[in-house]
Amino acid sequence: MKVWGLCFIGFGNVGQGLARILVREEENLFSHFGFRFKTIAVVTKSKGSRVDPNGLSLSKLLDEINHDQTLGPCTITPEETVCLPEVDIVIDVTPTNLKSGEPGLSVTKKALQRGRHVVTSNKGPASLALKDLLKIASEHKSKYRFEGTVLSGTPAINLARESMAGCHITEVQGIVNGTTNYILTRMEEGLEYDDALKEAQALGYAEANPEGDVDGWDAAVKVQIIASVFMGKYISLKDISRVGISGLKRKDIEKALSQNERIKLVAKIVQNSGQIFASVAPVSLPFSHPLSGVNGATNAITLTTDNLKDVTIIGPGAGREETGQALLSDIISIVTH
């Protein structure tokens, strides 16, 4: 029986979320999927690293991290870690960097070139080099899977790739950023933009510098990934028309409501005669629209297809275990196939 060697590059909220699931569900994963694993290494930027070819205790690591303990001195680089002979699957949960994709991009390339599989929630490499990474993976008989980059744990990529195989997707529109959706929901409930943003920051939905969310960058990157996976078209960020929500006022929200509409930050991709038209912008949606009633930090997308017409998926768009579940689903797909 194969025991799969796992390697965590990064061990923040998402990595810890996956680790908690693995600890809790270890026996179920074996009984349902025949998946046995051992954690070979955990390498972080701020908490140090730990490596053991015989396997580390994830529960012990989680306990140490929760008590603000370091894992040990960084005696090995991420690139060296993914080349360890005991490693089968690399879990890249390093922070998203949309300028260079690093450190995740170099780690991912090295792992794939060495025949290791990679699962990730990191949008940087997928935004900057998805086509190249998939090519490298194919050449070296490895897998690069990135379900967690779009709707956190809500299955969008795997749904389109597998359950909807054979459908021709002509249009996708969705609410793909939980932070902005939370802010818009709170503005609808009476807050001004600045107050709603501060509340989102206090709850951990928004970063201290919220530009990536409120200016539409996060949603635009997800549009890139959706276009490539759902429609087979690779587009750059500059090809996406992008408007954020920072210019919205409470009166704009009230006006929409008075017309039986809600303002949502909508990501949209339309394929027409081989051309792709992509945008991110605040849009007034009628109450009858399936995306109109999606509130709070929840995400949703509607896929327009030939065989199934419109299919709408709604689910959590953030959270450590929610995104950890996306990583786990990709791991199980690798293990079972």
C-alpha positions in Angstrom: 0.0 0.0 0.0 1.4 3.4 -1.0 1.9 6.0 1.7 1.9 9.4 0.1 4.6 11.9 1.3 3.3 15.4 1.8 5.3 18.6 1.9 3.9 22.0 3.1 5.5 25.1 1.7 3.9 27.7 4.0 1.9 26.9 7.0 -0.4 29.9 7.6 -4.2 29.8 7.9 -4.9 27.7 4.8 -2.1 25.2 5.5 -3.2 24.8 9.0 -6.8 24.4 7.9 -5.8 21.5 5.6 -3.7 20.0 8.5 -6.7 20.1 10.8 -8.8 18.2 8.3 -6.1 15.6 7.7 -5.7 15.0 11.4 -9.4 14.8 12.0 -10.3 12.7 8.9 -7.2 10.5 8.6 -9.0 7.2 9.1 -12.0 8.2 7.0 -9.6 9.2 4.1 -8.1 5.7 4.3 -11.3 3.8 4.5 -13.0 5.8 1.7 -10.2 6.5 -0.7 -7.3 4.3 0.4 -5.3 7.4 1.2 -2.5 7.0 3.6 0.0 9.9 4.1 2.9 11.1 6.1 4.1 14.7 6.3 7.7 14.8 5.3 8.3 18.6 5.7 6.8 21.9 6.7 8.8 24.9 5.6 7.7 28.5 6.4 9.1 32.0 6.1 8.4 33.2 9.7 8.0 30.0 11.8 11.1 28.0 10.6 11.0 24.5 9.2 11.0 20.9 10.2 11.8 17.8 8.1 11.6 14.1 8.9 11.7 11.5 6.2 9.8 9.1 8.5 6.9 11.6 9.0 6.0 14.5 11.2 3.0 14.7 13.6 0.6 17.2 12.2 -1.3 17.5 15.5 1.9 18.3 17.3 2.9 20.9 14.8 -0.5 22.5 15.0 -0.2 22.6 18.8 3.2 24.2 18.6 2.2 26.8 16.1 -0.9 27.7 18.2 1.4 28.3 21.2 3.6 30.6 19.1 6.5 28.2 19.0 8.8 28.0 16.0 9.4 24.8 14.1 13.1 25.1 14.1 15.8 26.9 12.1 15.4 27.0 8.4 18.1 24.6 7.4 16.6 23.8 4.0 15.1 25.9 1.2 11.7 25.3 -0.3 13.2 24.3 -3.6 15.4 21.7 -1.8 12.5 20.5 0.2 10.3 19.6 -2.8 13.1 17.5 -4.2 13.4 15.3 -1.2 12.9 11.7 -2.4 10.1 10.9 0.1 7.9 13.8 -1.2 5.1 12.9 -3.6 2.7 15.9 -3.2 3.7 19.5 -2.6 1.2 21.8 -0.9 1.9 25.4 -1.9 0.2 27.7 0.5 2.6 30.6 0.3 1.1 34.1 0.0 -0.2 35.3 -3.4 2.3 37.6 -5.2 0.8 39.0 -8.5 3.9 40.8 -9.5 6.4 37.9 -9.6 4.5 34.9 -8.4 7.3 34.2 -5.9 8.1 32.2 -3.9 5.3 29.9 -5.1 6.2 30.0 -8.8 9.8 28.8 -8.4 8.8 26.1 -5.9 6.0 24.9 -8.2 8.2 24.7 -11.3 10.9 22.8 -9.4 8.4 20.4 -7.9 6.7 19.7 -11.3 10.0 19.3 -13.0 11.0 16.6 -10.4 7.8 14.7 -11.0 6.1 15.9 -7.9 2.4 16.8 -7.9 1.4 20.2 -6.7 -1.8 21.4 -5.1 -2.3 25.1 -4.3 -4.5 28.0 -3.2 -1.9 30.5 -4.4 -3.2 32.6 -7.2 0.1 34.2 -8.2 1.6 31.3 -10.2 -1.8 30.5 -11.8 -2.2 34.1 -12.9 1.3 34.6 -14.3 2.2 31.2 -15.7 -0.7 28.7 -15.8 -0.1 27.6 -19.4 3.6 27.0 -18.7 2.9 25.1 -15.4 0.4 22.8 -17.0 2.9 22.1 -19.9 5.7 21.3 -17.4 3.3 19.1 -15.4 2.3 17.2 -18.6 5.9 16.7 -19.7 7.0 15.3 -16.3 3.8 13.2 -15.7 2.9 15.3 -12.7 -0.3 17.1 -11.8 -0.8 20.8 -11.0 -4.2 21.4 -9.3 -5.5 24.7 -8.1 -9.2 24.4 -7.0 -8.7 26.7 -4.0 -7.7 29.7 -6.2 -11.2 30.6 -7.3 -14.0 30.0 -4.8 -12.1 28.7 -1.8 -13.7 25.4 -0.9 -16.7 25.6 -3.2 -16.0 23.3 -6.1 -15.9 25.4 -9.2 -12.8 24.3 -11.2 -13.3 20.6 -10.6 -17.0 20.9 -11.3 -16.4 22.4 -14.7 -13.5 20.1 -15.6 -15.2 16.8 -14.5 -18.9 16.9 -13.6 -19.6 19.3 -16.5 -17.3 17.6 -19.0 -18.8 17.8 -22.5 -20.6 21.1 -21.8 -19.6 24.2 -23.9 -19.4 27.1 -21.5 -20.2 30.4 -23.2 -20.5 32.7 -20.3 -19.5 32.9 -16.6 -20.5 35.6 -14.2 -20.1 35.5 -10.5 -19.4 37.0 -7.1 -15.9 35.8 -6.5 -14.6 38.1 -3.8 -16.1 37.6 -0.3 -14.6 40.8 1.1 -16.3 43.1 -1.3 -19.6 41.1 -1.1 -19.5 41.5 2.7 -18.9 45.2 2.4 -21.8 45.7 0.0 -24.1 43.6 2.2 -23.3 45.8 5.2 -23.8 49.0 3.1 -27.2 47.6 2.2 -27.9 47.2 5.9 -27.1 50.9 6.6 -23.3 51.4 6.8 -21.3 53.8 4.7 -18.4 52.4 2.7 -15.7 53.4 5.1 -17.4 51.9 8.1 -18.2 48.7 6.3 -14.6 48.4 5.2 -13.3 48.9 8.8 -15.7 46.3 10.0 -14.5 43.8 7.3 -10.9 44.5 8.4 -11.8 44.0 12.1 -13.3 40.6 11.2 -10.3 39.5 9.2 -12.1 39.6 5.8 -10.1 42.5 4.5 -6.4 43.2 4.8 -4.9 46.3 6.4 -4.2 47.4 2.8 -7.5 46.3 1.1 -6.7 47.4 -2.4 -6.4 43.9 -3.8 -10.0 43.3 -2.9 -11.9 46.6 -3.1 -10.1 47.7 -6.4 -11.1 44.4 -8.1 -7.6 42.8 -8.5 -8.4 39.6 -6.6 -11.6 39.2 -8.7 -9.7 39.9 -11.9 -7.1 37.2 -11.2 -9.9 34.7 -10.7 -11.4 35.8 -14.0 -8.0 34.9 -15.6 -8.1 31.4 -14.1 -11.8 30.9 -15.0 -11.2 31.9 -18.6 -8.3 29.5 -19.0 -9.9 26.5 -17.3 -13.6 26.9 -18.3 -13.0 28.3 -21.8 -9.4 27.3 -22.7 -8.4 31.0 -23.2 -5.4 32.5 -21.6 -5.8 36.2 -20.9 -3.7 38.7 -19.1 -4.8 41.1 -16.4 -4.5 44.1 -18.7 -7.2 42.4 -21.0 -9.8 42.6 -18.1 -11.8 45.8 -17.7 -11.7 46.4 -13.9 -13.6 48.7 -11.6 -13.7 48.3 -7.9 -16.3 49.3 -5.2 -14.4 52.1 -3.4 -16.3 54.8 -5.3 -19.7 53.5 -4.2 -21.8 55.5 -1.7 -24.7 54.5 0.5 -27.0 56.5 -1.7 -26.0 54.2 -4.7 -27.0 51.2 -2.8 -30.3 52.8 -1.7 -31.1 53.8 -5.3 -30.6 50.2 -6.5 -32.8 48.8 -3.7 -35.6 51.3 -4.6 -35.6 49.7 -8.1 -35.7 46.2 -6.7 -32.0 45.6 -7.5 -28.9 45.0 -5.6 -25.3 46.1 -6.4 -22.8 43.3 -6.6 -19.2 43.3 -7.7 -19.6 40.9 -10.7 -16.8 39.1 -12.5 -17.9 38.3 -16.0 -16.4 36.4 -18.9 -18.2 36.0 -22.2 -17.0 33.9 -25.1 -18.3 34.9 -28.6 -17.0 33.6 -31.9 -13.7 32.6 -30.3 -13.2 36.0 -28.6 -13.1 36.6 -24.9 -14.6 39.6 -23.2 -13.8 39.9 -19.5 -14.7 42.4 -16.8 -15.0 43.1 -13.1 -17.3 45.9 -12.1 -20.2 46.8 -9.7 -23.5 45.8 -11.4 -27.1 46.3 -10.4 -28.8 43.0 -10.5 -32.6 42.5 -10.2 -33.8 40.6 -7.1 -34.8 37.7 -9.4 -31.2 37.2 -10.5 -29.6 34.1 -8.8 -26.6 36.2 -7.8 -28.6 39.0 -6.2 -29.4 37.1 -3.0 -25.9 36.0 -2.3 -24.9 38.0 0.7 -22.0 38.3 3.2 -18.7 36.6 2.6 -20.4 34.0 0.3 -19.3 33.5 -3.3 -21.3 32.3 -6.3 -20.9 31.8 -10.0 -23.4 31.1 -12.8 -22.2 29.1 -15.8 -24.1 29.4 -19.0 -23.7 26.2 -21.1 -25.2 24.5 -24.1 -26.3 21.3 -22.5 -27.4 22.4 -19.1 -28.3 26.1 -19.7 -27.5 28.0 -16.5 -25.9 26.3 -13.5 -25.3 28.4 -10.4 -22.9 27.3 -7.6 -23.1 29.0 -4.2 -20.8 28.4 -1.2 -18.1 29.8 1.1 -15.6 32.1 -0.5 -13.1 32.2 2.4 -12.0 30.4 5.5 -9.0 28.3 6.6 -10.8 24.9 6.6 -13.0 25.8 3.6 -9.9 26.5 1.5 -8.2 23.5 3.1 -11.0 21.4 1.7 -10.2 22.6 -1.8 -6.6 21.4 -1.3 -7.9 18.1 0.0 -10.2 17.5 -2.9 -7.2 18.1 -5.3 -5.1 15.6 -3.3 -7.8 13.0 -3.4 -8.2 13.4 -7.1 -4.4 12.8 -7.6 -4.4 9.8 -5.3 -7.5 8.1 -6.8 -6.5 8.7 -10.4 
